[in-house]
Amino acid sequence: MKNKALLFTASLLVGIFSACKQNNINPQKKTSPALSPLDTSTTLITNTSLLGTWNVITDTVSFRVDTMYHGKDGDQYIFTKYGNVYAKSAFNQFIDTGVYKLSQDTMRWLTLYVTQAGSVIRTPVTTAPYVISNLTTTSLVLTQYDETPDGPRYEQITFKKAH
């Protein structure tokens, strides 16, 4: 009888400890270069003004050489309700996945995975802040100015909300 009670207690303890380990499962982070709205956070954001899919209309960059890129089909940024951003642009073959934060009229994100012109970076990188220059239900303009070791960098991205 003692052996049955001991075996039952041991089985119960193993079951309890196994269940505790399962409660500490972390969400999987996608590191594939494909643009896929997989949320890497489970905390809902409070400011939902950027939520949705935004198509790139133009991306103007001034850094060493002035460039104006006109968005192609499929160039888009997706902002999720969990504060994740997924960006894809044919300009420099750019794909980015990260977590964004809003503070008043500025937005910045921490890149978790980026590929640009064939180079892959998996080290977290924080962008310089983007000022939300214009935001309506159908249009968005993000403007960034940053001092880098190689000189000043300016970027302005104009978006149209996807339907």
Secondary structure as the mmCIF struct_conf table of DSSP 4:
data_model
#
loop_
_struct_conf.conf_type_id
_struct_conf.id
_struct_conf.beg_label_comp_id
_struct_conf.beg_label_asym_id
_struct_conf.beg_label_seq_id
_struct_conf.end_label_comp_id
_struct_conf.end_label_asym_id
_struct_conf.end_label_seq_id
HELX_RH_AL_P HELX_RH_AL_P1 LYS A 2 GLN A 22
TURN_TY1_P TURN_TY1_P1 ASN A 23 ASN A 24
HELX_LH_PP_P HELX_LH_PP_P1 ILE A 25 LYS A 30
BEND BEND1 PRO A 33 ALA A 34
BEND BEND2 THR A 43 THR A 43
HELX_LH_PP_P HELX_LH_PP_P2 LEU A 44 ILE A 45
BEND BEND3 THR A 46 THR A 46
TURN_TY1_P TURN_TY1_P2 SER A 49 LEU A 50
STRN STRN1 GLY A 52 SER A 62
BEND BEND4 PHE A 63 VAL A 65
STRN STRN2 ASP A 66 HIS A 70
TURN_TY1_P TURN_TY1_P3 ASP A 73 GLY A 74
STRN STRN3 GLN A 76 PHE A 79
TURN_TY1_P TURN_TY1_P4 LYS A 81 TYR A 82
BEND BEND5 GLY A 83 GLY A 83
STRN STRN4 ASN A 84 SER A 89
TURN_TY1_P TURN_TY1_P5 ALA A 90 ALA A 90
HELX_RH_3T_P HELX_RH_3T_P1 PHE A 91 GLN A 93
STRN STRN5 PHE A 94 SER A 103
TURN_TY1_P TURN_TY1_P6 GLN A 104 ASP A 105
STRN STRN6 THR A 106 GLN A 116
TURN_TY1_P TURN_TY1_P7 ALA A 117 GLY A 118
STRN STRN7 SER A 119 ILE A 121
BEND BEND6 THR A 123 THR A 123
STRN STRN8 VAL A 125 THR A 126
HELX_LH_PP_P HELX_LH_PP_P3 THR A 127 PRO A 129
STRN STRN9 TYR A 130 LEU A 135
BEND BEND7 THR A 137 THR A 138
STRN STRN10 SER A 139 THR A 148
TURN_TY1_P TURN_TY1_P8 PRO A 149 ASP A 150
STRN STRN11 GLY A 151 LYS A 161
#
